[in-house]
Amino acid sequence: MEIIPAIDIIDGKCVRLTKGDYTQKTEYFNNPLEVAKIFEQAGIGRLHLVDLDGARQKRVINIKTLETIALNTSLTIDFGGGVKTREDLERVFNAGATQVTAGSIAAKDPDEVRKWLHDFGGEKIILGADVLDRKIMVSGWQQATELEIFAYLKDYIEAGVHYAICTDISKDGMLGGPAFELYEEILKEFPSLKLIASGGVSNLDDLHKLKTNGLFGAIVGKAYYENKITLEELKEINDAD
């Protein structure tokens, strides 16, 4: 299983939100590049970089942070937040992202995202499936939809999606454990999907259980920044693969 640290950006700084609430923001580092280098030096290969300003303003904002990390590390970066057009997509790839996470845009404009999948391939576009009570949430988790998670995944797998990041919003930033049951159901229904867990990881046992359950990857954020999981433990899980 891939360990995928998250760096969430507001105003160029590394932050974490609780349940996606911008009023519940904790700043951890002023320089995201320093954080990215710490992960790289620990032997971690992937990074989940989220432009929270972009997610809220519906346009890519923190492109310079992406460029800086891509130029100064060898991390495989997936970038999300504010990517709404093909121009945005190409700009983000040109800035050094290996993959782009299609979040709200995938729910709001599925025809556009299907074009991206057709033109760029399923290895380049990750489906961001943010869920509350099994319904897809959009616009920085501020807006509910009537889209049900299993039907949503089925449609996009048929359209060519290989990867999906599934975040249970009720778990995010709470350090109370991931949505194990939901992930088990998803993988039972879609065994070929490269499913990435996001939200709720609180300790090493959570990561071991996700790995045992067959997750492709697990995003780790607050648990690391709050010293619930050490860098050495992340490295241990990563090296075990």
VOBA-1610 file (N, C-alpha, C; in pm, whole numbers, padded with zeros to 5 digits, always signed):
BEGIN
Met+00082-00119+00000Met+00000+00000+00000Met+00086+00125+00000Glu+00049+00220-00080Glu+00122+00347-00088Glu+00080+00439+00028Ile+00178+00491+00097Ile+00153+00597+00195Ile+00163+00730+00120Ile+00056+00810+00129Ile+00050+00934+00052Ile+00025+01051+00148Pro+00131+01118+00190Pro+00110+01234+00277Pro+00034+01344+00203Ala-00045+01418+00280Ala-00121+01530+00224Ala-00058+01661+00269Ile-00045+01752+00174Ile-00013+01891+00206Ile-00127+01976+00152Asp-00202+02036+00244Asp-00314+02122+00208Asp-00268+02267+00219Ile-00298+02345+00116Ile-00241+02479+00107Ile-00349+02587+00116Ile-00329+02681+00206Ile-00404+02807+00210Ile-00301+02919+00226Asp-00310+03019+00138Asp-00217+03133+00142Asp-00071+03087+00138Gly-00044+02978+00064Gly+00092+02930+00050Gly+00144+02855+00171Lys+00060+02831+00272Lys+00103+02764+00394Lys+00040+02627+00406Cys+00106+02539+00478Cys+00058+02403+00502Cys-00040+02405+00619Val-00165+02366+00592Val-00270+02371+00693Val-00348+02240+00694Arg-00435+02224+00791Arg-00536+02118+00790Arg-00667+02178+00838Leu-00775+02131+00776Leu-00909+02169+00819Leu-00972+02052+00895Thr-01077+02079+00969Thr-01156+01975+01033Thr-01289+01964+00961Lys-01319+01845+00905Lys-01440+01821+00827Lys-01458+01923+00715Gly-01346+01969+00661Gly-01353+02062+00548Gly-01397+02202+00585Asp-01402+02233+00713Asp-01451+02363+00760Asp-01336+02464+00761Tyr-01347+02566+00675Tyr-01240+02665+00664Tyr-01225+02749+00791Thr-01326+02750+00876Thr-01314+02824+01002Thr-01242+02741+01108Gln-01225+02611+01082Gln-01151+02524+01173Gln-01018+02485+01108Lys-00932+02585+01098Lys-00806+02571+01026Lys-00690+02574+01125Thr-00597+02480+01105Thr-00474+02480+01184Thr-00356+02492+01089Glu-00270+02593+01113Glu-00150+02609+01032Glu-00036+02530+01097Tyr+00038+02456+01011Tyr+00148+02374+01062Tyr+00285+02423+01016Phe+00296+02459+00889Phe+00426+02502+00836Phe+00404+02617+00739Asn+00498+02710+00740Asn+00493+02822+00646Asn+00547+02784+00509Asn+00634+02681+00505Asn+00701+02645+00381Asn+00669+02501+00342Pro+00574+02481+00252Pro+00537+02344+00213Pro+00652+02265+00152Leu+00746+02332+00087Leu+00859+02260+00028Leu+00940+02188+00136Glu+00959+02251+00249Glu+01033+02187+00357Glu+00963+02057+00401Val+00832+02063+00409Val+00755+01945+00448Val+00768+01835+00343Ala+00755+01875+00217Ala+00766+01778+00107Ala+00903+01710+00108Lys+01007+01786+00136Lys+01142+01729+00141Lys+01158+01630+00256Ile+01093+01658+00368Ile+01096+01564+00481Ile+01038+01430+00439Phe+00925+01434+00369Phe+00864+01309+00322Phe+00954+01239+00221Glu+01009+01314+00129Glu+01096+01255+00027Glu+01217+01188+00091Gln+01277+01254+00189Gln+01397+01199+00255Gln+01365+01073+00334Ala+01238+01056+00371Ala+01196+00935+00443Ala+01168+00820+00348Gly+01184+00844+00219Gly+01164+00737+00121Gly+01022+00727+00069Ile+00939+00823+00102Ile+00802+00824+00053Ile+00802+00881-00088Gly+00724+00818-00178Gly+00731+00854-00319Gly+00618+00940-00371Arg+00506+00943-00298Arg+00389+01015-00347Arg+00350+01130-00254Leu+00281+01228-00313Leu+00232+01342-00236Leu+00095+01383-00289His+00003+01408-00197His-00131+01459-00231His-00131+01608-00197Leu-00130+01692-00298Leu-00120+01837-00280Leu-00256+01899-00312Val-00313+01968-00214Val-00448+02022-00228Val-00446+02174-00217Asp-00497+02239-00320Asp-00509+02384-00324Asp-00645+02420-00263Leu-00648+02443-00132Leu-00775+02473-00067Leu-00830+02609-00107Asp-00739+02703-00133Asp-00785+02832-00187Asp-00854+02810-00321Gly-00794+02726-00403Gly-00850+02696-00535Gly-00984+02627-00526Ala-00996+02532-00431Ala-01123+02461-00414Ala-01234+02558-00378Arg-01200+02656-00295Arg-01303+02750-00250Arg-01336+02854-00357Gln-01233+02897-00430Gln-01253+03003-00529Gln-01279+02951-00671Lys-01278+02817-00685Lys-01310+02752-00812Lys-01214+02790-00923Arg-01089+02809-00888Arg-00982+02832-00986Arg-00850+02797-00919Val-00753+02753-00996Val-00623+02716-00939Val-00553+02841-00886Ile-00513+02837-00759Ile-00449+02953-00696Ile-00301+02926-00667Asn-00274+02813-00601Asn-00139+02788-00548Asn-00052+02709-00645Ile-00049+02752-00770Ile+00030+02683-00873Ile+00179+02693-00844Lys+00222+02803-00784Lys+00365+02823-00755Lys+00415+02721-00653Thr+00330+02687-00558Thr+00368+02585-00460Thr+00390+02451-00529Leu+00302+02417-00620Leu+00318+02294-00699Leu+00449+02297-00777Glu+00474+02405-00847Glu+00597+02417-00927Glu+00721+02401-00840Thr+00720+02466-00725Thr+00837+02463-00636Thr+00864+02322-00586Ile+00760+02252-00543Ile+00779+02116-00493Ile+00821+02022-00605Ala+00758+02036-00721Ala+00791+01949-00834Ala+00935+01970-00881Leu+00981+02093-00880Leu+01117+02124-00926Leu+01224+02079-00827Asn+01188+02076-00698Asn+01290+02054-00595Asn+01280+01920-00524Thr+01186+01835-00569Thr+01178+01698-00516Thr+01151+01602-00632Ser+01163+01474-00603Ser+01130+01372-00704Ser+00995+01307-00675Leu+00914+01369-00588Leu+00786+01312-00550Leu+00689+01305-00668Thr+00612+01198-00672Thr+00499+01187-00764Thr+00383+01262-00702Ile+00343+01372-00765Ile+00245+01461-00705Ile+00110+01447-00774Asp+00007+01424-00691Asp-00128+01443-00745Asp-00183+01573-00685Phe-00243+01652-00773Phe-00285+01788-00737Phe-00435+01800-00750Gly-00497+01864-00654Gly-00640+01889-00661Gly-00675+02024-00604Gly-00790+02076-00647Gly-00837+02204-00596Gly-00842+02311-00703Gly-00961+02342-00750Gly-00978+02452-00845Gly-00956+02417-00990Val-00931+02289-01022Val-00910+02250-01162Val-01048+02232-01226Lys-01084+02325-01314Lys-01218+02327-01371Lys-01221+02315-01524Thr-01111+02345-01590Thr-01109+02347-01737Thr-00991+02268-01788Arg-00994+02238-01917Arg-00880+02171-01979Arg-00754+02258-01967Glu-00772+02388-01978Glu-00659+02481-01962Glu-00598+02467-01824Asp-00684+02460-01721Asp-00635+02438-01584Asp-00556+02308-01576Leu-00612+02204-01634Leu-00552+02072-01630Leu-00412+02074-01692Glu-00401+02131-01811Glu-00272+02138-01879Glu-00172+02223-01801Arg-00222+02331-01741Arg-00136+02418-01661Arg-00078+02343-01541Val-00162+02264-01477Val-00118+02187-01360Val-00019+02078-01400Phe-00045+02008-01509Phe+00051+01909-01557Phe+00183+01976-01595Asn+00177+02089-01660Asn+00299+02160-01700Asn+00378+02211-01580Ala+00308+02232-01468Ala+00374+02279-01346Ala+00439+02164-01269Gly+00416+02039-01312Gly+00487+01928-01252Gly+00403+01820-01187Ala+00271+01835-01190Ala+00186+01728-01134Ala+00190+01606-01225Thr+00194+01488-01165Thr+00186+01363-01241Thr+00041+01324-01263Gln-00042+01353-01162Gln-00185+01322-01169Gln-00264+01441-01118Val-00388+01449-01162Val-00478+01553-01115Val-00603+01487-01059Thr-00645+01534-00943Thr-00768+01483-00883Thr-00886+01567-00929Ala-00982+01504-00993Ala-01104+01570-01036Ala-01209+01551-00927Gly-01236+01657-00853Gly-01329+01649-00742Gly-01467+01700-00782Ser-01495+01825-00744Ser-01628+01882-00771Ser-01662+01881-00919Ile-01563+01906-01004Ile-01587+01912-01148Ile-01642+01779-01200Ala-01601+01669-01138Ala-01648+01538-01184Ala-01797+01519-01157Ala-01846+01583-01052Ala-01990+01575-01023Ala-02069+01678-01102Lys-02011+01795-01121Lys-02084+01905-01183Lys-02078+01905-01335Asp-01968+01855-01391Asp-01951+01856-01536Asp-01888+01724-01581Pro-01962+01614-01568Pro-01906+01483-01600Pro-01861+01470-01745Asp-01927+01540-01836Asp-01886+01532-01977Asp-01745+01585-01996Glu-01711+01692-01926Glu-01576+01747-01935Glu-01473+01649-01881Val-01503+01589-01767Val-01408+01495-01706Val-01393+01369-01790Arg-01500+01326-01855Arg-01489+01212-01946Arg-01397+01245-02063Lys-01400+01368-02110Lys-01307+01411-02216Lys-01163+01404-02166Trp-01142+01448-02042Trp-01007+01440-01985Trp-00959+01296-01979Leu-01047+01207-01935Leu-01011+01065-01927Leu-00978+01009-02064His-01055+01049-02163His-01032+01002-02299His-00899+01054-02353Asp-00871+01183-02328Asp-00753+01248-02388Asp-00624+01223-02311Phe-00635+01212-02179Phe-00514+01200-02096Phe-00496+01060-02037Gly-00604+00985-02027Gly-00595+00847-01978Gly-00626+00832-01831Gly-00666+00712-01797Gly-00704+00683-01660Gly-00591+00683-01559Glu-00467+00681-01607Glu-00353+00688-01515Glu-00326+00831-01469Lys-00381+00929-01541Lys-00350+01070-01512Lys-00459+01140-01432Ile-00582+01091-01442Ile-00694+01157-01376Ile-00745+01069-01262Ile-00738+01121-01140Ile-00790+01052-01022Ile-00930+01108-00992Leu-01024+01020-00967Leu-01156+01065-00927Leu-01155+01098-00778Gly-01195+01218-00744Gly-01210+01256-00605Gly-01355+01237-00563Ala-01380+01140-00479Ala-01516+01109-00436Ala-01529+01144-00288Asp-01578+01264-00261Asp-01595+01311-00124Asp-01737+01282-00080Val-01751+01210+00031Val-01879+01148+00066Val-01925+01189+00205Leu-02054+01218+00216Leu-02119+01235+00346Leu-02251+01160+00339Asp-02269+01065+00429Asp-02388+00980+00427Asp-02409+00915+00289Arg-02296+00876+00230Arg-02293+00803+00102Arg-02338+00886-00018Lys-02348+01015-00001Lys-02378+01105-00111Lys-02255+01192-00139Ile-02233+01222-00267Ile-02118+01302-00308Ile-02138+01448-00268Met-02033+01505-00208Met-02031+01646-00170Met-01934+01721-00262Val-01965+01848-00289Val-01884+01927-00381Val-01855+02066-00323Ser-01775+02143-00400Ser-01744+02283-00364Ser-01680+02293-00226Gly-01567+02223-00211Gly-01498+02226-00082Gly-01582+02167+00029Trp-01668+02068-00007Trp-01752+01995+00087Trp-01865+02081+00143Gln-01892+02193+00076Gln-01994+02284+00127Gln-02132+02257+00067Gln-02139+02177-00040Gln-02264+02158-00112Gln-02292+02009-00133Ala-02414+01968-00098Ala-02454+01829-00114Ala-02509+01805-00254Thr-02498+01681-00301Thr-02560+01639-00427Thr-02648+01518-00399Glu-02719+01474-00500Glu-02800+01353-00488Glu-02727+01231-00545Leu-02601+01248-00579Leu-02523+01140-00640Leu-02481+01039-00533Glu-02516+00914-00556Glu-02484+00808-00460Glu-02348+00748-00496Ile-02266+00720-00396Ile-02126+00686-00416Ile-02106+00565-00508Phe-02184+00459-00493Phe-02159+00339-00572Phe-02195+00359-00719Ala-02306+00424-00745Ala-02343+00453-00883Ala-02243+00549-00946Tyr-02195+00642-00867Tyr-02096+00741-00913Tyr-01966+00672-00955Leu-01918+00585-00870Leu-01795+00512-00902Leu-01814+00423-01025Lys-01926+00357-01032Lys-01953+00267-01146Lys-01948+00345-01277Asp-02013+00460-01282Asp-02014+00542-01403Asp-01874+00582-01445Tyr-01793+00621-01347Tyr-01659+00669-01382Tyr-01562+00555-01414Ile-01579+00441-01350Ile-01495+00326-01387Ile-01525+00287-01531Glu-01652+00288-01569Glu-01690+00259-01707Glu-01634+00364-01804Ala-01612+00486-01753Ala-01557+00593-01837Ala-01404+00589-01843Gly-01342+00498-01765Gly-01197+00483-01774Gly-01118+00516-01650Val-01184+00550-01540Val-01112+00580-01416Val-01043+00456-01362His-00916+00472-01320His-00841+00364-01255His-00824+00390-01105Tyr-00815+00519-01069Tyr-00787+00560-00932Tyr-00903+00641-00876Ala-00932+00623-00748Ala-01029+00709-00680Ala-00982+00735-00538Ile-00987+00861-00499Ile-00965+00899-00360Ile-01102+00917-00298Cys-01133+00837-00199Cys-01263+00845-00133Cys-01244+00899+00009Thr-01303+01015+00033Thr-01295+01080+00163Thr-01432+01078+00228Asp-01439+01015+00345Asp-01560+01024+00426Asp-01547+01151+00510Ile-01624+01252+00474Ile-01610+01384+00535Ile-01633+01380+00685Ser-01720+01290+00730Ser-01747+01281+00873Ser-01625+01236+00951Lys-01529+01174+00881Lys-01407+01124+00947Lys-01291+01222+00938Asp-01297+01314+00841Asp-01180+01394+00807Asp-01139+01487+00921Gly-01011+01479+00956Gly-00956+01566+01059Gly-00997+01531+01200Met-01070+01420+01217Met-01121+01384+01349Met-01032+01286+01423Leu-00938+01222+01352Leu-00846+01125+01412Leu-00921+01012+01480Gly-01037+00975+01423Gly-01120+00872+01484Gly-01123+00742+01407Gly-01035+00728+01309Gly-01032+00608+01228Gly-01099+00628+01094Pro-01050+00562+00989Pro-01107+00575+00854Pro-01242+00504+00841Ala-01302+00519+00723Ala-01432+00457+00693Ala-01409+00315+00642Phe-01365+00226+00731Phe-01326+00090+00691Phe-01440+00017+00620Glu-01559+00025+00677Glu-01672-00049+00621Glu-01704-00003+00479Leu-01703+00128+00459Leu-01731+00182+00326Leu-01627+00135+00226Tyr-01500+00140+00265Tyr-01394+00098+00172Tyr-01404-00051+00139Glu-01438-00131+00239Glu-01455-00275+00214Glu-01567-00300+00113Glu-01676-00227+00128Glu-01789-00243+00035Glu-01750-00200-00106Ile-01677-00089-00116Ile-01636-00039-00247Ile-01547-00141-00317Leu-01449-00194-00244Leu-01356-00288-00307Leu-01423-00422-00340Lys-01522-00458-00262Lys-01597-00580-00294Lys-01673-00560-00425Glu-01728-00441-00444Glu-01806-00411-00564Glu-01716-00384-00685Phe-01600-00319-00660Phe-01511-00278-00770Phe-01368-00323-00737Pro-01340-00452-00746Pro-01209-00504-00700Pro-01090-00453-00780Ser-01110-00407-00903Ser-00997-00359-00983Ser-00964-00213-00958Leu-01050-00142-00884Leu-01028+00001-00859Leu-00909+00022-00766Lys-00822+00115-00801Lys-00710+00153-00713Lys-00764+00258-00616Leu-00815+00208-00503Leu-00885+00292-00407Leu-00788+00349-00305Ile-00799+00479-00286Ile-00713+00551-00192Ile-00800+00603-00079Ala-00767+00561+00044Ala-00842+00606+00161Ala-00798+00746+00202Ser-00895+00824+00245Ser-00865+00960+00290Ser-00960+00997+00403Gly-00903+01049+00511Gly-00985+01094+00622Gly-00986+00995+00737Gly-00951+01042+00855Gly-00967+00964+00977Gly-00848+00883+01022Val-00745+00868+00939Val-00628+00789+00981Val-00569+00852+01108Ser-00557+00770+01212Ser-00514+00826+01341Ser-00392+00758+01401Asn-00359+00638+01352Asn-00246+00567+01410Asn-00197+00459+01314Leu-00093+00391+01355Leu-00031+00289+01271Leu-00126+00172+01247Asp-00207+00137+01348Asp-00301+00026+01331Asp-00400+00053+01218Asp-00445+00179+01206Asp-00535+00215+01097Asp-00472+00184+00962Leu-00345+00218+00948Leu-00276+00195+00821Leu-00259+00046+00793His-00225-00030+00896His-00212-00175+00878His-00345-00237+00835Lys-00454-00192+00895Lys-00586-00247+00860Lys-00625-00210+00718Leu-00599-00085+00677Leu-00628-00044+00540Leu-00548-00128+00441Lys-00422-00153+00475Lys-00338-00234+00388Lys-00392-00377+00377Thr-00430-00434+00490Thr-00487-00569+00491Thr-00615-00576+00409Asn-00691-00468+00412Asn-00819-00465+00339Asn-00803-00443+00190Gly-00680-00421+00144Gly-00656-00415+00001Gly-00659-00277-00062Leu-00649-00173+00022Leu-00644-00037-00033Leu-00515-00017-00113Phe-00527+00054-00224Phe-00408+00088-00301Phe-00321+00187-00226Gly-00385+00283-00159Gly-00310+00386-00090Gly-00389+00444+00026Ala-00319+00516+00112Ala-00383+00584+00224Ala-00321+00723+00238Ile-00407+00823+00239Ile-00360+00960+00258Ile-00350+00987+00408Val-00237+01042+00447Val-00210+01073+00588Val-00185+01222+00600Gly-00260+01286+00688Gly-00244+01430+00706Gly-00229+01466+00852Lys-00343+01493+00915Lys-00342+01545+01052Lys-00271+01452+01150Ala-00285+01320+01129Ala-00222+01225+01221Ala-00070+01247+01227Tyr-00011+01278+01111Tyr+00133+01306+01110Tyr+00162+01442+01173Tyr+00087+01542+01131Tyr+00115+01678+01180Tyr+00090+01693+01329Glu+00001+01609+01384Glu-00028+01612+01528Glu+00053+01507+01605Asn+00152+01445+01538Asn+00243+01350+01601Asn+00173+01224+01653Lys+00063+01187+01588Lys-00003+01060+01622Lys+00063+00944+01549Ile+00124+00974+01436Ile+00202+00877+01360Ile+00337+00942+01329Thr+00442+00870+01353Thr+00575+00926+01329Thr+00619+00902+01185Leu+00718+00977+01144Leu+00776+00959+01012Leu+00835+00819+00999Glu+00893+00769+01106Glu+00951+00635+01104Glu+00845+00529+01080Glu+00727+00548+01140Glu+00618+00452+01120Glu+00565+00457+00977Leu+00555+00577+00922Leu+00514+00589+00782Leu+00614+00518+00692Lys+00741+00537+00722Lys+00847+00474+00643Lys+00840+00322+00655Glu+00807+00274+00775Glu+00797+00130+00799Glu+00689+00067+00710Ile+00573+00130+00706Ile+00464+00079+00622Ile+00503+00085+00475Asn+00565+00197+00437Asn+00605+00216+00297Asn+00709+00112+00255Asp+00808+00090+00343Asp+00917-00002+00310Asp+00868-00146+00305Ala+00761-00176+00377Ala+00709-00313+00381Ala+00659-00359+00245Asp+00633-00263+00157Asp+00588-00299+00022Asp+00706-00318-00071
//
